[in-house]
Amino acid sequence: MSKSFKTPDKVIYVCTGSKCKKKGGKDLSKAFRSMIKEMGLKDQVEVVKTDCTDRCDFAPVVCMQPDNAWMPQMDENKAREAFSEHVLASSPNGK
């Protein structure tokens, strides 16, 4: 077993409960993964799809850690802004 268990510096949690999923949660997780790949941050940032976060009135919901930034009614434009603010602003590889 030569594989090592790597812990990312940052984690983006995307709710994919039924309401968030219907309002674009699944597409948001794909968009964040694409941004991570584009910026070469694969080993530093991870996207985790979660079950319901019980914030259905604000679907889709995203949380960025370690900033503990909860963002309601996320869309792809807001996702790009949040990614810049919470991931790129403090990442050594951020451009």
Secondary structure as UniProt FT lines:
FT   STRAND          10..15
FT   HELIX           18..22
FT   TURN            23..24
FT   HELIX           25..38
FT   TURN            39..40
FT   TURN            42..44
FT   STRAND          45..50
FT   HELIX           56..58
FT   STRAND          62..65
FT   TURN            66..68
FT   STRAND          69..71
FT   HELIX           76..86
FT   HELIX           88..90
FT   TURN            92..93
//
